[in-house]
Amino acid sequence: MKLTIITPDKLAFEGDVTSVTVPGSAGSFEILNDHAAIVSTLEDGKVIIRQGKAEQVLNIIGGVVEVIDNKITVLAEGILDK
């Protein structure tokens, strides 16, 4: 799957991933390969990016996620520094 995380300031992440967990407005959910097409609003929280056994966490400030044909796009209002 291809993940792109964009903020108004920059491209925060782009690459192939095995799964992504996002902070949906109705609760966190995980996106796996061949996930159904979806558009969802996001709350402030953690985006957990998994690439094989490696894991990376970005703290976002709200936004929207779109999943279509194994392409995940997160449009975040901002990224909080760790």
mmCIF file of the N, C-alpha and C atoms, coordinates in Angstrom:
data_MODEL
# 
_entry.id   MODEL 
# 
loop_
_atom_site.group_PDB 
_atom_site.id 
_atom_site.type_symbol 
_atom_site.label_atom_id 
_atom_site.label_alt_id 
_atom_site.label_comp_id 
_atom_site.label_asym_id 
_atom_site.label_entity_id 
_atom_site.label_seq_id 
_atom_site.pdbx_PDB_ins_code 
_atom_site.Cartn_x 
_atom_site.Cartn_y 
_atom_site.Cartn_z 
_atom_site.occupancy 
_atom_site.B_iso_or_equiv 
_atom_site.pdbx_formal_charge 
_atom_site.auth_seq_id 
_atom_site.auth_comp_id 
_atom_site.auth_asym_id 
_atom_site.auth_atom_id 
_atom_site.pdbx_PDB_model_num 
ATOM 1   N N  . MET A 1 1  ? 0.840   -1.172 0.000  1.00 0.00 ? 1  MET A N  1 
ATOM 2   C CA . MET A 1 1  ? 0.000   0.000  0.000  1.00 0.00 ? 1  MET A CA 1 
ATOM 3   C C  . MET A 1 1  ? 0.886   1.236  0.000  1.00 0.00 ? 1  MET A C  1 
ATOM 4   N N  . LYS A 1 2  ? 0.393   2.278  -0.608 1.00 0.00 ? 2  LYS A N  1 
ATOM 5   C CA . LYS A 1 2  ? 1.130   3.534  -0.684 1.00 0.00 ? 2  LYS A CA 1 
ATOM 6   C C  . LYS A 1 2  ? 0.473   4.542  0.259  1.00 0.00 ? 2  LYS A C  1 
ATOM 7   N N  . LEU A 1 3  ? 1.254   5.124  1.167  1.00 0.00 ? 3  LEU A N  1 
ATOM 8   C CA . LEU A 1 3  ? 0.746   6.114  2.116  1.00 0.00 ? 3  LEU A CA 1 
ATOM 9   C C  . LEU A 1 3  ? 1.379   7.471  1.839  1.00 0.00 ? 3  LEU A C  1 
ATOM 10  N N  . THR A 1 4  ? 0.525   8.500  1.813  1.00 0.00 ? 4  THR A N  1 
ATOM 11  C CA . THR A 1 4  ? 0.989   9.877  1.698  1.00 0.00 ? 4  THR A CA 1 
ATOM 12  C C  . THR A 1 4  ? 0.341   10.680 2.809  1.00 0.00 ? 4  THR A C  1 
ATOM 13  N N  . ILE A 1 5  ? 1.146   11.394 3.596  1.00 0.00 ? 5  ILE A N  1 
ATOM 14  C CA . ILE A 1 5  ? 0.634   12.280 4.643  1.00 0.00 ? 5  ILE A CA 1 
ATOM 15  C C  . ILE A 1 5  ? 1.089   13.693 4.295  1.00 0.00 ? 5  ILE A C  1 
ATOM 16  N N  . ILE A 1 6  ? 0.101   14.575 4.117  1.00 0.00 ? 6  ILE A N  1 
ATOM 17  C CA . ILE A 1 6  ? 0.382   15.941 3.685  1.00 0.00 ? 6  ILE A CA 1 
ATOM 18  C C  . ILE A 1 6  ? -0.201  16.923 4.695  1.00 0.00 ? 6  ILE A C  1 
ATOM 19  N N  . THR A 1 7  ? 0.546   17.991 4.979  1.00 0.00 ? 7  THR A N  1 
ATOM 20  C CA . THR A 1 7  ? 0.044   19.104 5.781  1.00 0.00 ? 7  THR A CA 1 
ATOM 21  C C  . THR A 1 7  ? 0.073   20.346 4.883  1.00 0.00 ? 7  THR A C  1 
ATOM 22  N N  . PRO A 1 8  ? -0.537  21.446 5.316  1.00 0.00 ? 8  PRO A N  1 
ATOM 23  C CA . PRO A 1 8  ? -0.452  22.663 4.505  1.00 0.00 ? 8  PRO A CA 1 
ATOM 24  C C  . PRO A 1 8  ? 0.992   23.129 4.283  1.00 0.00 ? 8  PRO A C  1 
ATOM 25  N N  . ASP A 1 9  ? 1.901   22.747 5.186  1.00 0.00 ? 9  ASP A N  1 
ATOM 26  C CA . ASP A 1 9  ? 3.294   23.193 5.118  1.00 0.00 ? 9  ASP A CA 1 
ATOM 27  C C  . ASP A 1 9  ? 4.204   22.290 4.300  1.00 0.00 ? 9  ASP A C  1 
ATOM 28  N N  . LYS A 1 10 ? 3.947   20.970 4.358  1.00 0.00 ? 10 LYS A N  1 
ATOM 29  C CA . LYS A 1 10 ? 4.933   20.046 3.791  1.00 0.00 ? 10 LYS A CA 1 
ATOM 30  C C  . LYS A 1 10 ? 4.343   18.665 3.533  1.00 0.00 ? 10 LYS A C  1 
ATOM 31  N N  . LEU A 1 11 ? 5.125   17.867 2.849  1.00 0.00 ? 11 LEU A N  1 
ATOM 32  C CA . LEU A 1 11 ? 4.867   16.446 2.704  1.00 0.00 ? 11 LEU A CA 1 
ATOM 33  C C  . LEU A 1 11 ? 5.516   15.781 3.915  1.00 0.00 ? 11 LEU A C  1 
ATOM 34  N N  . ALA A 1 12 ? 4.701   15.215 4.813  1.00 0.00 ? 12 ALA A N  1 
ATOM 35  C CA . ALA A 1 12 ? 5.227   14.670 6.066  1.00 0.00 ? 12 ALA A CA 1 
ATOM 36  C C  . ALA A 1 12 ? 5.693   13.223 5.930  1.00 0.00 ? 12 ALA A C  1 
ATOM 37  N N  . PHE A 1 13 ? 5.063   12.465 5.016  1.00 0.00 ? 13 PHE A N  1 
ATOM 38  C CA . PHE A 1 13 ? 5.454   11.065 4.826  1.00 0.00 ? 13 PHE A CA 1 
ATOM 39  C C  . PHE A 1 13 ? 4.971   10.606 3.463  1.00 0.00 ? 13 PHE A C  1 
ATOM 40  N N  . GLU A 1 14 ? 5.796   9.796  2.809  1.00 0.00 ? 14 GLU A N  1 
ATOM 41  C CA . GLU A 1 14 ? 5.379   9.145  1.578  1.00 0.00 ? 14 GLU A CA 1 
ATOM 42  C C  . GLU A 1 14 ? 6.154   7.845  1.461  1.00 0.00 ? 14 GLU A C  1 
ATOM 43  N N  . GLY A 1 15 ? 5.443   6.736  1.284  1.00 0.00 ? 15 GLY A N  1 
ATOM 44  C CA . GLY A 1 15 ? 6.125   5.463  1.136  1.00 0.00 ? 15 GLY A CA 1 
ATOM 45  C C  . GLY A 1 15 ? 5.182   4.287  1.200  1.00 0.00 ? 15 GLY A C  1 
ATOM 46  N N  . ASP A 1 16 ? 5.754   3.104  1.010  1.00 0.00 ? 16 ASP A N  1 
ATOM 47  C CA . ASP A 1 16 ? 4.993   1.864  1.077  1.00 0.00 ? 16 ASP A CA 1 
ATOM 48  C C  . ASP A 1 16 ? 4.860   1.426  2.523  1.00 0.00 ? 16 ASP A C  1 
ATOM 49  N N  . VAL A 1 17 ? 3.673   0.950  2.895  1.00 0.00 ? 17 VAL A N  1 
ATOM 50  C CA . VAL A 1 17 ? 3.395   0.537  4.265  1.00 0.00 ? 17 VAL A CA 1 
ATOM 51  C C  . VAL A 1 17 ? 2.638   -0.790 4.258  1.00 0.00 ? 17 VAL A C  1 
ATOM 52  N N  . THR A 1 18 ? 2.689   -1.497 5.398  1.00 0.00 ? 18 THR A N  1 
ATOM 53  C CA . THR A 1 18 ? 1.917   -2.729 5.535  1.00 0.00 ? 18 THR A CA 1 
ATOM 54  C C  . THR A 1 18 ? 0.585   -2.470 6.229  1.00 0.00 ? 18 THR A C  1 
ATOM 55  N N  . SER A 1 19 ? 0.538   -1.446 7.098  1.00 0.00 ? 19 SER A N  1 
ATOM 56  C CA . SER A 1 19 ? -0.723  -1.035 7.720  1.00 0.00 ? 19 SER A CA 1 
ATOM 57  C C  . SER A 1 19 ? -0.573  0.354  8.314  1.00 0.00 ? 19 SER A C  1 
ATOM 58  N N  . VAL A 1 20 ? -1.720  1.001  8.529  1.00 0.00 ? 20 VAL A N  1 
ATOM 59  C CA . VAL A 1 20 ? -1.746  2.339  9.119  1.00 0.00 ? 20 VAL A CA 1 
ATOM 60  C C  . VAL A 1 20 ? -2.924  2.403  10.082 1.00 0.00 ? 20 VAL A C  1 
ATOM 61  N N  . THR A 1 21 ? -2.707  2.950  11.274 1.00 0.00 ? 21 THR A N  1 
ATOM 62  C CA . THR A 1 21 ? -3.791  3.194  12.216 1.00 0.00 ? 21 THR A CA 1 
ATOM 63  C C  . THR A 1 21 ? -3.972  4.704  12.314 1.00 0.00 ? 21 THR A C  1 
ATOM 64  N N  . VAL A 1 22 ? -5.215  5.153  12.168 1.00 0.00 ? 22 VAL A N  1 
ATOM 65  C CA . VAL A 1 22 ? -5.509  6.590  12.181 1.00 0.00 ? 22 VAL A CA 1 
ATOM 66  C C  . VAL A 1 22 ? -6.556  6.899  13.254 1.00 0.00 ? 22 VAL A C  1 
ATOM 67  N N  . PRO A 1 23 ? -6.544  8.141  13.782 1.00 0.00 ? 23 PRO A N  1 
ATOM 68  C CA . PRO A 1 23 ? -7.503  8.538  14.829 1.00 0.00 ? 23 PRO A CA 1 
ATOM 69  C C  . PRO A 1 23 ? -8.809  9.068  14.223 1.00 0.00 ? 23 PRO A C  1 
ATOM 70  N N  . GLY A 1 24 ? -9.685  8.166  13.810 1.00 0.00 ? 24 GLY A N  1 
ATOM 71  C CA . GLY A 1 24 ? -10.960 8.570  13.222 1.00 0.00 ? 24 GLY A CA 1 
ATOM 72  C C  . GLY A 1 24 ? -11.837 9.299  14.224 1.00 0.00 ? 24 GLY A C  1 
ATOM 73  N N  . SER A 1 25 ? -12.782 10.080 13.726 1.00 0.00 ? 25 SER A N  1 
ATOM 74  C CA . SER A 1 25 ? -13.681 10.842 14.598 1.00 0.00 ? 25 SER A CA 1 
ATOM 75  C C  . SER A 1 25 ? -14.528 9.939  15.491 1.00 0.00 ? 25 SER A C  1 
ATOM 76  N N  . ALA A 1 26 ? -14.827 8.728  15.024 1.00 0.00 ? 26 ALA A N  1 
ATOM 77  C CA . ALA A 1 26 ? -15.618 7.777  15.814 1.00 0.00 ? 26 ALA A CA 1 
ATOM 78  C C  . ALA A 1 26 ? -14.728 6.756  16.516 1.00 0.00 ? 26 ALA A C  1 
ATOM 79  N N  . GLY A 1 27 ? -13.414 6.977  16.513 1.00 0.00 ? 27 GLY A N  1 
ATOM 80  C CA . GLY A 1 27 ? -12.463 6.054  17.143 1.00 0.00 ? 27 GLY A CA 1 
ATOM 81  C C  . GLY A 1 27 ? -11.377 5.654  16.165 1.00 0.00 ? 27 GLY A C  1 
ATOM 82  N N  . SER A 1 28 ? -10.266 5.211  16.697 1.00 0.00 ? 28 SER A N  1 
ATOM 83  C CA . SER A 1 28 ? -9.140  4.805  15.857 1.00 0.00 ? 28 SER A CA 1 
ATOM 84  C C  . SER A 1 28 ? -9.505  3.569  15.040 1.00 0.00 ? 28 SER A C  1 
ATOM 85  N N  . PHE A 1 29 ? -8.954  3.490  13.825 1.00 0.00 ? 29 PHE A N  1 
ATOM 86  C CA . PHE A 1 29 ? -9.146  2.287  13.025 1.00 0.00 ? 29 PHE A CA 1 
ATOM 87  C C  . PHE A 1 29 ? -7.904  2.022  12.194 1.00 0.00 ? 29 PHE A C  1 
ATOM 88  N N  . GLU A 1 30 ? -7.743  0.743  11.842 1.00 0.00 ? 30 GLU A N  1 
ATOM 89  C CA . GLU A 1 30 ? -6.561  0.307  11.109 1.00 0.00 ? 30 GLU A CA 1 
ATOM 90  C C  . GLU A 1 30 ? -6.920  0.071  9.650  1.00 0.00 ? 30 GLU A C  1 
ATOM 91  N N  . ILE A 1 31 ? -6.020  0.466  8.781  1.00 0.00 ? 31 ILE A N  1 
ATOM 92  C CA . ILE A 1 31 ? -6.185  0.267  7.346  1.00 0.00 ? 31 ILE A CA 1 
ATOM 93  C C  . ILE A 1 31 ? -5.167  -0.778 6.912  1.00 0.00 ? 31 ILE A C  1 
ATOM 94  N N  . LEU A 1 32 ? -5.687  -1.869 6.336  1.00 0.00 ? 32 LEU A N  1 
ATOM 95  C CA . LEU A 1 32 ? -4.840  -2.954 5.846  1.00 0.00 ? 32 LEU A CA 1 
ATOM 96  C C  . LEU A 1 32 ? -4.975  -3.047 4.329  1.00 0.00 ? 32 LEU A C  1 
ATOM 97  N N  . ASN A 1 33 ? -4.154  -3.897 3.720  1.00 0.00 ? 33 ASN A N  1 
ATOM 98  C CA . ASN A 1 33 ? -4.196  -4.093 2.277  1.00 0.00 ? 33 ASN A CA 1 
ATOM 99  C C  . ASN A 1 33 ? -5.606  -4.460 1.818  1.00 0.00 ? 33 ASN A C  1 
ATOM 100 N N  . ASP A 1 34 ? -6.029  -3.929 0.698  1.00 0.00 ? 34 ASP A N  1 
ATOM 101 C CA . ASP A 1 34 ? -7.355  -4.166 0.114  1.00 0.00 ? 34 ASP A CA 1 
ATOM 102 C C  . ASP A 1 34 ? -8.503  -3.666 0.978  1.00 0.00 ? 34 ASP A C  1 
ATOM 103 N N  . HIS A 1 35 ? -8.267  -2.630 1.775  1.00 0.00 ? 35 HIS A N  1 
ATOM 104 C CA . HIS A 1 35 ? -9.333  -2.017 2.585  1.00 0.00 ? 35 HIS A CA 1 
ATOM 105 C C  . HIS A 1 35 ? -10.374 -1.426 1.648  1.00 0.00 ? 35 HIS A C  1 
ATOM 106 N N  . ALA A 1 36 ? -11.620 -1.458 2.049  1.00 0.00 ? 36 ALA A N  1 
ATOM 107 C CA . ALA A 1 36 ? -12.696 -0.849 1.261  1.00 0.00 ? 36 ALA A CA 1 
ATOM 108 C C  . ALA A 1 36 ? -12.433 0.648  1.108  1.00 0.00 ? 36 ALA A C  1 
ATOM 109 N N  . ALA A 1 37 ? -12.896 1.205  0.007  1.00 0.00 ? 37 ALA A N  1 
ATOM 110 C CA . ALA A 1 37 ? -12.753 2.645  -0.209 1.00 0.00 ? 37 ALA A CA 1 
ATOM 111 C C  . ALA A 1 37 ? -13.475 3.389  0.908  1.00 0.00 ? 37 ALA A C  1 
ATOM 112 N N  . ILE A 1 38 ? -12.837 4.438  1.435  1.00 0.00 ? 38 ILE A N  1 
ATOM 113 C CA . ILE A 1 38 ? -13.406 5.179  2.561  1.00 0.00 ? 38 ILE A CA 1 
ATOM 114 C C  . ILE A 1 38 ? -12.859 6.600  2.570  1.00 0.00 ? 38 ILE A C  1 
ATOM 115 N N  . VAL A 1 39 ? -13.678 7.508  3.063  1.00 0.00 ? 39 VAL A N  1 
ATOM 116 C CA . VAL A 1 39 ? -13.244 8.864  3.387  1.00 0.00 ? 39 VAL A CA 1 
ATOM 117 C C  . VAL A 1 39 ? -13.732 9.115  4.802  1.00 0.00 ? 39 VAL A C  1 
ATOM 118 N N  . SER A 1 40 ? -12.840 9.569  5.694  1.00 0.00 ? 40 SER A N  1 
ATOM 119 C CA . SER A 1 40 ? -13.211 9.778  7.091  1.00 0.00 ? 40 SER A CA 1 
ATOM 120 C C  . SER A 1 40 ? -12.510 11.009 7.639  1.00 0.00 ? 40 SER A C  1 
ATOM 121 N N  . THR A 1 41 ? -13.198 11.714 8.536  1.00 0.00 ? 41 THR A N  1 
ATOM 122 C CA . THR A 1 41 ? -12.547 12.814 9.236  1.00 0.00 ? 41 THR A CA 1 
ATOM 123 C C  . THR A 1 41 ? -11.672 12.234 10.342 1.00 0.00 ? 41 THR A C  1 
ATOM 124 N N  . LEU A 1 42 ? -10.643 12.987 10.696 1.00 0.00 ? 42 LEU A N  1 
ATOM 125 C CA . LEU A 1 42 ? -9.700  12.548 11.726 1.00 0.00 ? 42 LEU A CA 1 
ATOM 126 C C  . LEU A 1 42 ? -9.661  13.552 12.867 1.00 0.00 ? 42 LEU A C  1 
ATOM 127 N N  . GLU A 1 43 ? -9.480  13.036 14.064 1.00 0.00 ? 43 GLU A N  1 
ATOM 128 C CA . GLU A 1 43 ? -9.293  13.846 15.262 1.00 0.00 ? 43 GLU A CA 1 
ATOM 129 C C  . GLU A 1 43 ? -7.798  14.037 15.499 1.00 0.00 ? 43 GLU A C  1 
ATOM 130 N N  . ASP A 1 44 ? -7.451  14.874 16.464 1.00 0.00 ? 44 ASP A N  1 
ATOM 131 C CA . ASP A 1 44 ? -6.064  14.971 16.911 1.00 0.00 ? 44 ASP A CA 1 
ATOM 132 C C  . ASP A 1 44 ? -5.662  13.610 17.464 1.00 0.00 ? 44 ASP A C  1 
ATOM 133 N N  . GLY A 1 45 ? -4.469  13.151 17.143 1.00 0.00 ? 45 GLY A N  1 
ATOM 134 C CA . GLY A 1 45 ? -4.021  11.870 17.687 1.00 0.00 ? 45 GLY A CA 1 
ATOM 135 C C  . GLY A 1 45 ? -2.875  11.279 16.898 1.00 0.00 ? 45 GLY A C  1 
ATOM 136 N N  . LYS A 1 46 ? -2.652  9.994  17.152 1.00 0.00 ? 46 LYS A N  1 
ATOM 137 C CA . LYS A 1 46 ? -1.502  9.292  16.580 1.00 0.00 ? 46 LYS A CA 1 
ATOM 138 C C  . LYS A 1 46 ? -1.867  8.589  15.286 1.00 0.00 ? 46 LYS A C  1 
ATOM 139 N N  . VAL A 1 47 ? -1.017  8.772  14.286 1.00 0.00 ? 47 VAL A N  1 
ATOM 140 C CA . VAL A 1 47 ? -1.049  7.960  13.081 1.00 0.00 ? 47 VAL A CA 1 
ATOM 141 C C  . VAL A 1 47 ? 0.103   6.975  13.238 1.00 0.00 ? 47 VAL A C  1 
ATOM 142 N N  . ILE A 1 48 ? -0.224  5.693  13.308 1.00 0.00 ? 48 ILE A N  1 
ATOM 143 C CA . ILE A 1 48 ? 0.800   4.662  13.493 1.00 0.00 ? 48 ILE A CA 1 
ATOM 144 C C  . ILE A 1 48 ? 1.060   4.015  12.134 1.00 0.00 ? 48 ILE A C  1 
ATOM 145 N N  . ILE A 1 49 ? 2.289   4.166  11.662 1.00 0.00 ? 49 ILE A N  1 
ATOM 146 C CA . ILE A 1 49 ? 2.700   3.679  10.345 1.00 0.00 ? 49 ILE A CA 1 
ATOM 147 C C  . ILE A 1 49 ? 3.544   2.430  10.547 1.00 0.00 ? 49 ILE A C  1 
ATOM 148 N N  . ARG A 1 50 ? 3.144   1.318  9.916  1.00 0.00 ? 50 ARG A N  1 
ATOM 149 C CA . ARG A 1 50 ? 3.905   0.078  10.019 1.00 0.00 ? 50 ARG A CA 1 
ATOM 150 C C  . ARG A 1 50 ? 4.460   -0.302 8.647  1.00 0.00 ? 50 ARG A C  1 
ATOM 151 N N  . GLN A 1 51 ? 5.767   -0.535 8.640  1.00 0.00 ? 51 GLN A N  1 
ATOM 152 C CA . GLN A 1 51 ? 6.462   -0.978 7.434  1.00 0.00 ? 51 GLN A CA 1 
ATOM 153 C C  . GLN A 1 51 ? 7.180   -2.260 7.812  1.00 0.00 ? 51 GLN A C  1 
ATOM 154 N N  . GLY A 1 52 ? 6.521   -3.403 7.565  1.00 0.00 ? 52 GLY A N  1 
ATOM 155 C CA . GLY A 1 52 ? 7.069   -4.677 8.033  1.00 0.00 ? 52 GLY A CA 1 
ATOM 156 C C  . GLY A 1 52 ? 7.040   -4.682 9.551  1.00 0.00 ? 52 GLY A C  1 
ATOM 157 N N  . LYS A 1 53 ? 8.193   -4.877 10.176 1.00 0.00 ? 53 LYS A N  1 
ATOM 158 C CA . LYS A 1 53 ? 8.266   -4.881 11.645 1.00 0.00 ? 53 LYS A CA 1 
ATOM 159 C C  . LYS A 1 53 ? 8.576   -3.500 12.217 1.00 0.00 ? 53 LYS A C  1 
ATOM 160 N N  . ALA A 1 54 ? 8.937   -2.562 11.350 1.00 0.00 ? 54 ALA A N  1 
ATOM 161 C CA . ALA A 1 54 ? 9.237   -1.200 11.801 1.00 0.00 ? 54 ALA A CA 1 
ATOM 162 C C  . ALA A 1 54 ? 7.943   -0.429 12.028 1.00 0.00 ? 54 ALA A C  1 
ATOM 163 N N  . GLU A 1 55 ? 7.973   0.452  13.024 1.00 0.00 ? 55 GLU A N  1 
ATOM 164 C CA . GLU A 1 55 ? 6.786   1.243  13.343 1.00 0.00 ? 55 GLU A CA 1 
ATOM 165 C C  . GLU A 1 55 ? 7.203   2.692  13.581 1.00 0.00 ? 55 GLU A C  1 
ATOM 166 N N  . GLN A 1 56 ? 6.421   3.610  13.034 1.00 0.00 ? 56 GLN A N  1 
ATOM 167 C CA . GLN A 1 56 ? 6.676   5.042  13.184 1.00 0.00 ? 56 GLN A CA 1 
ATOM 168 C C  . GLN A 1 56 ? 5.368   5.694  13.603 1.00 0.00 ? 56 GLN A C  1 
ATOM 169 N N  . VAL A 1 57 ? 5.450   6.681  14.498 1.00 0.00 ? 57 VAL A N  1 
ATOM 170 C CA . VAL A 1 57 ? 4.256   7.363  14.982 1.00 0.00 ? 57 VAL A CA 1 
ATOM 171 C C  . VAL A 1 57 ? 4.364   8.853  14.675 1.00 0.00 ? 57 VAL A C  1 
ATOM 172 N N  . LEU A 1 58 ? 3.310   9.410  14.075 1.00 0.00 ? 58 LEU A N  1 
ATOM 173 C CA . LEU A 1 58 ? 3.201   10.850 13.861 1.00 0.00 ? 58 LEU A CA 1 
ATOM 174 C C  . LEU A 1 58 ? 1.979   11.330 14.620 1.00 0.00 ? 58 LEU A C  1 
ATOM 175 N N  . ASN A 1 59 ? 2.109   12.411 15.365 1.00 0.00 ? 59 ASN A N  1 
ATOM 176 C CA . ASN A 1 59 ? 0.974   13.001 16.073 1.00 0.00 ? 59 ASN A CA 1 
ATOM 177 C C  . ASN A 1 59 ? 0.395   14.105 15.204 1.00 0.00 ? 59 ASN A C  1 
ATOM 178 N N  . ILE A 1 60 ? -0.836  13.895 14.743 1.00 0.00 ? 60 ILE A N  1 
ATOM 179 C CA . ILE A 1 60 ? -1.438  14.864 13.836 1.00 0.00 ? 60 ILE A CA 1 
ATOM 180 C C  . ILE A 1 60 ? -2.452  15.740 14.562 1.00 0.00 ? 60 ILE A C  1 
ATOM 181 N N  . ILE A 1 61 ? -2.726  16.876 13.942 1.00 0.00 ? 61 ILE A N  1 
ATOM 182 C CA . ILE A 1 61 ? -3.797  17.770 14.399 1.00 0.00 ? 61 ILE A CA 1 
ATOM 183 C C  . ILE A 1 61 ? -4.907  17.646 13.359 1.00 0.00 ? 61 ILE A C  1 
ATOM 184 N N  . GLY A 1 62 ? -5.923  16.847 13.664 1.00 0.00 ? 62 GLY A N  1 
ATOM 185 C CA . GLY A 1 62 ? -7.088  16.686 12.807 1.00 0.00 ? 62 GLY A CA 1 
ATOM 186 C C  . GLY A 1 62 ? -6.800  16.488 11.333 1.00 0.00 ? 62 GLY A C  1 
ATOM 187 N N  . GLY A 1 63 ? -7.868  16.308 10.558 1.00 0.00 ? 63 GLY A N  1 
ATOM 188 C CA . GLY A 1 63 ? -7.706  16.186 9.124  1.00 0.00 ? 63 GLY A CA 1 
ATOM 189 C C  . GLY A 1 63 ? -8.705  15.218 8.522  1.00 0.00 ? 63 GLY A C  1 
ATOM 190 N N  . VAL A 1 64 ? -8.304  14.653 7.383  1.00 0.00 ? 64 VAL A N  1 
ATOM 191 C CA . VAL A 1 64 ? -9.152  13.740 6.621  1.00 0.00 ? 64 VAL A CA 1 
ATOM 192 C C  . VAL A 1 64 ? -8.272  12.621 6.071  1.00 0.00 ? 64 VAL A C  1 
ATOM 193 N N  . VAL A 1 65 ? -8.834  11.399 6.000  1.00 0.00 ? 65 VAL A N  1 
ATOM 194 C CA . VAL A 1 65 ? -8.141  10.282 5.358  1.00 0.00 ? 65 VAL A CA 1 
ATOM 195 C C  . VAL A 1 65 ? -9.010  9.760  4.222  1.00 0.00 ? 65 VAL A C  1 
ATOM 196 N N  . GLU A 1 66 ? -8.358  9.403  3.123  1.00 0.00 ? 66 GLU A N  1 
ATOM 197 C CA . GLU A 1 66 ? -9.040  8.803  1.982  1.00 0.00 ? 66 GLU A CA 1 
ATOM 198 C C  . GLU A 1 66 ? -8.283  7.541  1.599  1.00 0.00 ? 66 GLU A C  1 
ATOM 199 N N  . VAL A 1 67 ? -9.033  6.448  1.382  1.00 0.00 ? 67 VAL A N  1 
ATOM 200 C CA . VAL A 1 67 ? -8.435  5.184  0.953  1.00 0.00 ? 67 VAL A CA 1 
ATOM 201 C C  . VAL A 1 67 ? -9.126  4.760  -0.343 1.00 0.00 ? 67 VAL A C  1 
ATOM 202 N N  . ILE A 1 68 ? -8.344  4.584  -1.397 1.00 0.00 ? 68 ILE A N  1 
ATOM 203 C CA . ILE A 1 68 ? -8.865  4.112  -2.685 1.00 0.00 ? 68 ILE A CA 1 
ATOM 204 C C  . ILE A 1 68 ? -7.795  3.235  -3.335 1.00 0.00 ? 68 ILE A C  1 
ATOM 205 N N  . ASP A 1 69 ? -8.147  1.999  -3.661 1.00 0.00 ? 69 ASP A N  1 
ATOM 206 C CA . ASP A 1 69 ? -7.248  1.089  -4.392 1.00 0.00 ? 69 ASP A CA 1 
ATOM 207 C C  . ASP A 1 69 ? -5.854  1.000  -3.766 1.00 0.00 ? 69 ASP A C  1 
ATOM 208 N N  . ASN A 1 70 ? -5.800  0.768  -2.458 1.00 0.00 ? 70 ASN A N  1 
ATOM 209 C CA . ASN A 1 70 ? -4.534  0.617  -1.725 1.00 0.00 ? 70 ASN A CA 1 
ATOM 210 C C  . ASN A 1 70 ? -3.669  1.878  -1.741 1.00 0.00 ? 70 ASN A C  1 
ATOM 211 N N  . LYS A 1 71 ? -4.280  3.025  -1.992 1.00 0.00 ? 71 LYS A N  1 
ATOM 212 C CA . LYS A 1 71 ? -3.589  4.317  -1.868 1.00 0.00 ? 71 LYS A CA 1 
ATOM 213 C C  . LYS A 1 71 ? -4.260  5.075  -0.735 1.00 0.00 ? 71 LYS A C  1 
ATOM 214 N N  . ILE A 1 72 ? -3.473  5.388  0.291  1.00 0.00 ? 72 ILE A N  1 
ATOM 215 C CA . ILE A 1 72 ? -3.981  6.067  1.486  1.00 0.00 ? 72 ILE A CA 1 
ATOM 216 C C  . ILE A 1 72 ? -3.433  7.487  1.481  1.00 0.00 ? 72 ILE A C  1 
ATOM 217 N N  . THR A 1 73 ? -4.333  8.455  1.576  1.00 0.00 ? 73 THR A N  1 
ATOM 218 C CA . THR A 1 73 ? -3.918  9.851  1.646  1.00 0.00 ? 73 THR A CA 1 
ATOM 219 C C  . THR A 1 73 ? -4.467  10.456 2.920  1.00 0.00 ? 73 THR A C  1 
ATOM 220 N N  . VAL A 1 74 ? -3.574  10.986 3.741  1.00 0.00 ? 74 VAL A N  1 
ATOM 221 C CA . VAL A 1 74 ? -3.963  11.690 4.959  1.00 0.00 ? 74 VAL A CA 1 
ATOM 222 C C  . VAL A 1 74 ? -3.661  13.167 4.746  1.00 0.00 ? 74 VAL A C  1 
ATOM 223 N N  . LEU A 1 75 ? -4.716  13.986 4.824  1.00 0.00 ? 75 LEU A N  1 
ATOM 224 C CA . LEU A 1 75 ? -4.549  15.426 4.764  1.00 0.00 ? 75 LEU A CA 1 
ATOM 225 C C  . LEU A 1 75 ? -4.696  15.937 6.188  1.00 0.00 ? 75 LEU A C  1 
ATOM 226 N N  . ALA A 1 76 ? -3.586  16.233 6.832  1.00 0.00 ? 76 ALA A N  1 
ATOM 227 C CA . ALA A 1 76 ? -3.587  16.638 8.240  1.00 0.00 ? 76 ALA A CA 1 
ATOM 228 C C  . ALA A 1 76 ? -3.468  18.157 8.352  1.00 0.00 ? 76 ALA A C  1 
ATOM 229 N N  . GLU A 1 77 ? -4.127  18.712 9.350  1.00 0.00 ? 77 GLU A N  1 
ATOM 230 C CA . GLU A 1 77 ? -4.023  20.164 9.580  1.00 0.00 ? 77 GLU A CA 1 
ATOM 231 C C  . GLU A 1 77 ? -2.629  20.528 10.064 1.00 0.00 ? 77 GLU A C  1 
ATOM 232 N N  . GLY A 1 78 ? -1.957  19.607 10.713 1.00 0.00 ? 78 GLY A N  1 
ATOM 233 C CA . GLY A 1 78 ? -0.595  19.849 11.195 1.00 0.00 ? 78 GLY A CA 1 
ATOM 234 C C  . GLY A 1 78 ? -0.021  18.603 11.834 1.00 0.00 ? 78 GLY A C  1 
ATOM 235 N N  . ILE A 1 79 ? 1.268   18.642 12.099 1.00 0.00 ? 79 ILE A N  1 
ATOM 236 C CA . ILE A 1 79 ? 1.988   17.553 12.770 1.00 0.00 ? 79 ILE A CA 1 
ATOM 237 C C  . ILE A 1 79 ? 2.614   18.139 14.026 1.00 0.00 ? 79 ILE A C  1 
ATOM 238 N N  . LEU A 1 80 ? 2.374   17.488 15.168 1.00 0.00 ? 80 LEU A N  1 
ATOM 239 C CA . LEU A 1 80 ? 2.982   17.930 16.424 1.00 0.00 ? 80 LEU A CA 1 
ATOM 240 C C  . LEU A 1 80 ? 4.375   17.327 16.548 1.00 0.00 ? 80 LEU A C  1 
ATOM 241 N N  . ASP A 1 81 ? 5.323   18.115 17.021 1.00 0.00 ? 81 ASP A N  1 
ATOM 242 C CA . ASP A 1 81 ? 6.658   17.590 17.259 1.00 0.00 ? 81 ASP A CA 1 
ATOM 243 C C  . ASP A 1 81 ? 6.615   16.635 18.427 1.00 0.00 ? 81 ASP A C  1 
ATOM 244 N N  . LYS A 1 82 ? 7.505   15.644 18.390 1.00 0.00 ? 82 LYS A N  1 
ATOM 245 C CA . LYS A 1 82 ? 7.546   14.635 19.442 1.00 0.00 ? 82 LYS A CA 1 
ATOM 246 C C  . LYS A 1 82 ? 8.057   15.230 20.731 1.00 0.00 ? 82 LYS A C  1 
# 
